[in-house]
């Protein structure tokens, strides 16, 4: 008997966080039948996350599998191609520590997917292949790797497991060939910014909050829309011509870019703007780093879409 398919889900009816999954097994008909199942869910590095329990609501399905009596089996021709399927529901209670471990591993992966290994020990009653065809108890193992995509994990599992509710943000990279000089200026800046944004994502996964702030500052340096850079400022305003933005509204927007640049600078520079006194030493935390990442990504995405609109 071996695992053919696994359908993974979250238990909607459990007070405690619990995985629920249906396993389809394949077996040789008239030759074997399951007695017990035990096992674990494990992380990809082999840590035990949860113990697997059989669901009682499927208990009577044992009646669907039978093997002939010993006398009758001796007269049956063995056919190894005569396979059948048997399904069983299982569940696994997940502790907060296990959830935190899965989440930390997920954030380290580029895909941000959750990967879990299912390991089952299957005890079966089985006829051997000897001439006597004796009835024996056999111990076997079944393994299956389960991968839950990031979007499914955040929408379906996170709220049930107490991680929180998340909004998935789509970000499209700009890979358009451009000819106009003005557009090329923006595309060059966007490509550089997108590279830095990837660096920020890596640093977030590593928990290097201060480095996230430093890298964001490099992105804002790419878009110097303030003070003496009037040419770039005018080109920036042209991006919004189709959307009927007011001049005062765009000026306020540009000022906000100044301020976010100055805010990020406070995590880098020891001296104040005049160089006369030392700044306090800020200690960025996770929420600071994610705020800067989301603000920066939102700005890059906005410019990205406006530049596409120039086509």
Helices and strands as residue ranges (DSSP letters): E 2-10, E 18-28, E 32-43, E 48-54, G 56-64, H 70-73, E 83-93, H 96-108, E 114-127, E 135-148, H 150-152, I 153-157, H 181-206, H 209-222, H 230-238, G 241-243, H 247-265, H 286-308
